[in-house]
Amino acid sequence: MNEELKNKLLGLGLNEEQVTKLTEQGLAGENDFVGLPAQELMTATGLGLFVARRVIAAFNPVLVAPAAPTSEVGVSASDEIPEGKVPTSNQVNSFASQFGMDPNMISMFMMSGMSNSAGLDFDFGSMIPIGSIASSYTPKVRNMVYVFMSQIEKSLGGTPIVVINADGSVNADLTAKYVVSLQEGFEPYENGIFYGEDGESYQIIKVGVDAQSVYDADPLDSSRALQKNGIGVGRLTWNKIPLDVRQMVFLAVNETSEVKPTDGAQVARLRDKIKAGVRRTDLQGDMPKAYTLYNEKLRTGALPTLRIQLSRTTTRRQETIPRRRNLPEGGRPGTGSTFPDGNY
């Protein structure tokens, strides 16, 4: 190993002992790092994950995808891919160029998944900028980002990987952290709930599920979504009620049994108290066990999200109804009907 390479490695975070280990392993030049999995470098030197990835990235230059042929000039990674079709080489190249990845590695990774295998057995976490990809992902459009995300999920055994915010939008940062943890061998989170460093809970869903159909759950019946006006069981209105109050009522129904939604008189009393400005302390006398349990779950980060997704396990479906009528507005000519008789 020459002095220039040694100084470069030291500058990337290695120490003298680790550089010596690489020399003993037979490292001769920079080309020896090309295509080297981060896990092998960690095993050989004892490097931490992120230092190993930084070293790999320093010796693996980003490959520029070749220009698209004239027939497909303007192809983009955001172009929709029809259901049942695979991406073209130009779509793969455009995707690779957008995210600074090797198109050949992308093709290998995706083809392995499309052949119904579990994905290639390599450390794809070191080559995939999952945070950037997740921020471009939408379940509404089957494009290269959508297809690639589905391949990542398949390579991880089909475990749902998309972490969403309360409004149903994708949380790209937490999705990236979750994917990396799964790829490193950590177990999936239980019950499809990801707990962030802030103690907040986030739902995890499968690629292809439209998370924009996530709604507030009724605290008295958490299997049902609240109506848009916030009215739920017993005509209680929840749309201006703080989340902590709703969570406490949920606990009183489902864990302490202090509230029974079938008890009309009890629901009527609750309706009188569930008003704008109500606080948990206002309900402490009615449900003391739930009040105590809420405080315990708050400390352990185990509070329910009280969010429900309609058809949450149903993935994106192929469109079967054409979007435009085949007949002109006004119905079939000569029938006298204004109803658009015929195909739509």
C-alpha positions in Angstrom: 0.0 0.0 0.0 1.4 3.4 -1.0 1.6 6.4 1.3 -1.1 8.3 -0.6 -3.7 5.5 -0.2 -2.7 5.1 3.5 -3.2 8.9 4.2 -6.5 8.8 2.3 -7.8 5.9 4.5 -6.6 7.7 7.7 -8.5 10.8 6.5 -11.7 8.7 6.1 -11.6 7.7 9.7 -9.4 4.6 9.9 -6.6 4.3 12.4 -3.1 2.9 12.0 -4.1 -0.5 13.3 -7.0 -0.8 10.9 -4.9 0.3 7.9 -2.3 -2.4 8.9 -5.1 -5.0 9.0 -6.1 -4.1 5.4 -2.4 -4.4 4.3 -2.2 -7.8 5.9 -5.4 -8.8 4.1 -3.6 -8.1 0.8 -4.9 -4.6 0.0 -2.8 -3.3 -2.9 -4.7 -0.3 -4.3 -7.9 1.7 -4.6 -9.4 -0.7 -7.1 -9.6 -3.4 -4.4 -12.4 -1.3 -2.8 -14.6 -1.3 -6.0 -17.7 -3.5 -5.3 -16.5 -4.4 -1.8 -19.5 -4.9 0.5 -19.5 -2.7 3.6 -20.0 -5.8 5.8 -16.8 -7.4 4.6 -14.8 -4.2 5.3 -16.3 -4.1 8.8 -15.4 -7.7 9.5 -11.9 -7.3 8.3 -11.1 -4.1 10.2 -13.7 -3.7 13.0 -14.9 -0.5 11.5 -18.3 0.9 12.4 -21.1 0.8 9.8 -21.1 4.4 8.7 -17.3 4.7 8.5 -17.3 1.6 6.4 -19.9 3.0 4.1 -18.0 6.3 3.8 -14.9 4.4 2.8 -16.7 2.3 0.2 -18.3 5.4 -1.3 -15.0 7.2 -1.6 -13.6 4.4 -3.8 -16.8 3.7 -5.8 -17.4 6.6 -8.1 -21.0 7.3 -9.2 -21.5 5.9 -12.7 -23.3 8.1 -15.2 -26.1 6.3 -17.0 -25.7 6.2 -20.8 -27.8 8.6 -22.8 -31.2 7.3 -23.9 -31.8 6.4 -27.6 -33.6 8.9 -29.7 -36.8 6.8 -29.5 -37.0 7.3 -25.7 -35.5 10.7 -25.2 -37.2 12.4 -22.3 -37.9 9.2 -20.3 -38.0 9.8 -16.6 -37.9 7.8 -13.4 -41.3 9.3 -12.6 -42.9 7.9 -15.8 -45.7 5.5 -15.0 -45.1 1.8 -15.7 -48.2 -0.1 -16.7 -49.5 -2.8 -14.4 -47.9 -6.2 -15.2 -45.0 -4.5 -17.1 -41.4 -4.3 -16.1 -39.3 -1.1 -16.4 -37.4 -0.5 -19.6 -33.6 -0.2 -19.6 -34.0 3.5 -20.2 -36.2 3.9 -17.2 -33.7 2.0 -15.1 -30.9 4.3 -16.4 -32.9 7.4 -15.7 -33.6 6.2 -12.1 -29.9 5.4 -11.6 -28.8 8.8 -12.9 -31.4 10.6 -10.6 -30.2 8.8 -7.5 -26.5 8.4 -8.3 -26.5 4.6 -8.5 -25.0 2.0 -10.7 -27.7 1.0 -13.3 -26.2 -2.5 -13.6 -26.6 -3.1 -9.8 -30.1 -1.8 -10.0 -30.9 -4.2 -12.8 -29.5 -7.2 -10.9 -31.3 -6.3 -7.8 -34.7 -5.8 -9.5 -34.5 -8.8 -11.8 -33.7 -11.0 -8.8 -36.9 -9.8 -7.2 -39.1 -10.0 -10.3 -38.0 -13.7 -10.7 -39.8 -14.3 -7.3 -36.6 -14.8 -5.4 -36.0 -13.1 -2.1 -33.5 -10.6 -3.6 -29.7 -10.7 -4.0 -27.7 -11.6 -0.9 -25.6 -8.5 -0.7 -25.5 -5.3 1.5 -27.8 -3.1 -0.7 -27.9 -0.6 2.2 -24.5 0.6 1.2 -25.6 1.4 -2.3 -29.2 2.6 -2.0 -29.9 6.2 -0.9 -33.2 5.0 0.6 -34.0 8.4 2.2 -34.0 10.1 -1.2 -35.9 7.3 -2.8 -38.6 7.2 -0.1 -39.1 11.0 -0.3 -40.0 10.5 -4.0 -42.3 7.5 -3.5 -46.0 7.7 -3.9 -48.4 4.7 -3.9 -50.6 6.5 -6.5 -48.2 6.2 -9.4 -46.5 2.9 -10.4 -43.2 4.4 -11.5 -39.6 3.3 -11.1 -39.5 4.6 -7.5 -42.7 2.6 -6.7 -41.3 -0.6 -8.3 -37.9 -0.2 -6.6 -39.5 0.3 -3.2 -41.5 -2.8 -3.7 -38.4 -4.8 -4.6 -36.7 -3.5 -1.4 -39.7 -4.7 0.6 -39.7 -8.1 -1.2 -35.9 -8.5 -0.5 -36.7 -8.0 3.2 -39.1 -10.9 3.3 -42.2 -8.9 2.5 -42.1 -7.0 5.8 -44.0 -3.6 5.4 -41.4 -0.8 5.2 -43.2 2.5 4.7 -43.4 4.6 7.8 -46.2 7.2 7.6 -47.1 10.4 9.5 -50.5 10.9 11.1 -51.8 12.6 8.0 -50.9 9.6 5.8 -47.9 11.2 4.2 -44.6 9.1 3.9 -42.0 9.9 6.6 -38.9 9.4 4.4 -36.4 9.8 7.2 -38.0 7.2 9.5 -38.6 4.9 6.5 -34.9 5.0 5.7 -33.9 4.3 9.3 -36.4 1.4 9.5 -35.2 -0.2 6.2 -31.5 0.1 7.3 -32.4 -1.6 10.6 -34.2 -4.4 8.9 -31.3 -4.9 6.4 -28.8 -5.0 9.3 -30.8 -7.9 10.9 -33.0 -6.3 13.5 -36.5 -7.7 14.0 -39.5 -5.9 12.5 -41.5 -3.7 14.9 -44.4 -5.4 16.5 -48.0 -4.5 15.6 -46.9 -2.3 12.6 -46.0 0.6 14.9 -42.6 2.5 14.7 -41.6 4.5 17.7 -39.5 7.5 16.9 -36.7 9.0 19.0 -39.3 11.6 20.1 -41.5 8.9 21.6 -44.2 9.5 19.0 -45.7 6.4 17.3 -46.0 6.0 13.6 -47.8 3.4 11.5 -45.9 1.1 9.1 -47.6 0.0 5.9 -46.8 -2.0 2.8 -45.6 -0.5 -0.4 -48.5 0.2 -2.7 -51.0 0.9 0.1 -52.5 4.4 -0.3 -51.9 5.8 3.2 -53.9 9.0 2.4 -57.0 6.9 3.4 -55.9 7.1 7.0 -58.5 8.7 9.3 -59.0 9.3 13.0 -60.5 6.3 14.8 -63.6 6.6 17.0 -62.4 6.3 20.7 -65.6 4.4 21.6 -65.1 2.0 18.7 -61.6 2.0 17.3 -62.5 -0.3 14.5 -64.4 2.5 12.9 -63.2 5.7 11.3 -64.8 8.9 12.4 -67.0 10.7 9.9 -65.4 13.8 8.3 -67.5 16.0 10.7 -65.9 14.2 13.7 -69.2 12.6 14.9 -68.9 9.0 16.2 -70.7 6.5 18.3 -73.4 8.0 20.5 -73.3 11.3 18.5 -70.1 12.4 20.3 -68.2 15.0 18.3 -64.4 14.5 18.5 -62.9 16.8 15.8 -61.9 19.5 18.4 -61.0 17.2 21.2 -57.2 16.8 22.1 -55.6 13.5 21.2 -54.7 12.7 24.8 -58.4 13.0 25.9 -59.4 10.6 23.0 -56.6 8.2 24.0 -57.7 8.2 27.6 -61.3 7.4 26.6 -60.1 4.6 24.3 -58.2 3.1 27.3 -61.3 3.4 29.5 -63.3 1.5 26.8 -60.8 -1.2 25.8 -58.5 -1.8 28.8 -60.1 -0.6 32.1 -63.8 -1.1 31.1 -64.8 2.1 32.9 -66.8 3.2 29.8 -69.2 0.9 28.0 -70.4 2.3 24.6 -73.6 0.2 24.9 -74.6 2.0 28.1 -76.8 4.8 26.8 -76.8 6.8 30.1 -73.1 6.6 30.4 -72.5 7.7 26.8 -75.0 10.6 27.4 -72.9 11.8 30.4 -69.7 11.5 28.4 -71.3 13.5 25.6 -72.0 16.3 28.0 -68.3 16.5 29.0 -66.7 15.9 25.6 -66.7 19.6 24.5 -64.0 21.9 23.0 -61.5 22.7 25.7 -61.9 19.5 27.7 -58.8 18.2 29.5 -57.9 14.8 30.8 -58.1 16.0 34.4 -61.8 16.9 33.7 -62.5 13.2 33.2 -60.3 11.8 35.9 -63.2 11.4 38.3 -65.2 9.4 35.7 -62.3 7.1 34.7 -59.5 7.1 37.3 -58.0 3.8 36.2 -57.8 5.0 32.6 -56.2 8.3 33.8 -53.5 6.3 35.7 -53.0 3.9 32.8 -52.6 6.8 30.3 -49.7 8.2 32.4 -48.0 4.8 32.5 -48.3 4.3 28.7 -47.1 7.9 28.1 -43.9 7.1 30.0 -43.3 3.9 28.1 -44.3 5.3 24.6 -47.1 2.7 24.3 -50.1 5.0 23.7 -52.4 4.1 20.8 -52.3 6.1 17.6 -56.1 6.2 17.2 -55.6 6.2 13.5 -57.3 3.7 11.2 -56.8 3.1 7.5 -59.8 2.0 5.4 -58.9 -1.3 3.7 -55.4 -0.9 5.1 -54.2 -4.3 3.8 -55.4 -3.7 0.3 -52.6 -2.7 -2.0 -52.8 -0.5 -5.1 -55.3 -2.1 -7.5 -55.2 -2.0 -11.3 -57.7 0.4 -12.8 -60.4 -1.4 -14.7 -62.9 1.3 -15.5 -61.8 3.7 -18.3 -61.8 7.3 -17.2 -63.6 8.8 -20.2 -66.9 8.0 -21.8 -66.9 6.4 -25.2 -70.1 8.2 -26.1 -70.7 12.0 -26.3 -72.4 13.8 -23.4 -76.2 13.6 -23.7 -76.8 9.9 -24.2 -77.3 7.7 -27.2 -78.4 9.7 -30.2 -82.1 9.2 -31.2 -83.2 7.8 -27.8 -84.3 11.1 -26.4 -82.5 10.2 -23.2 -80.0 12.6 -21.6 -78.5 9.8 -19.5 -75.1 8.6 -21.0 -76.2 5.1 -22.0 -73.3 2.9 -23.0 -69.7 2.4 -21.9 -67.9 4.8 -19.7 
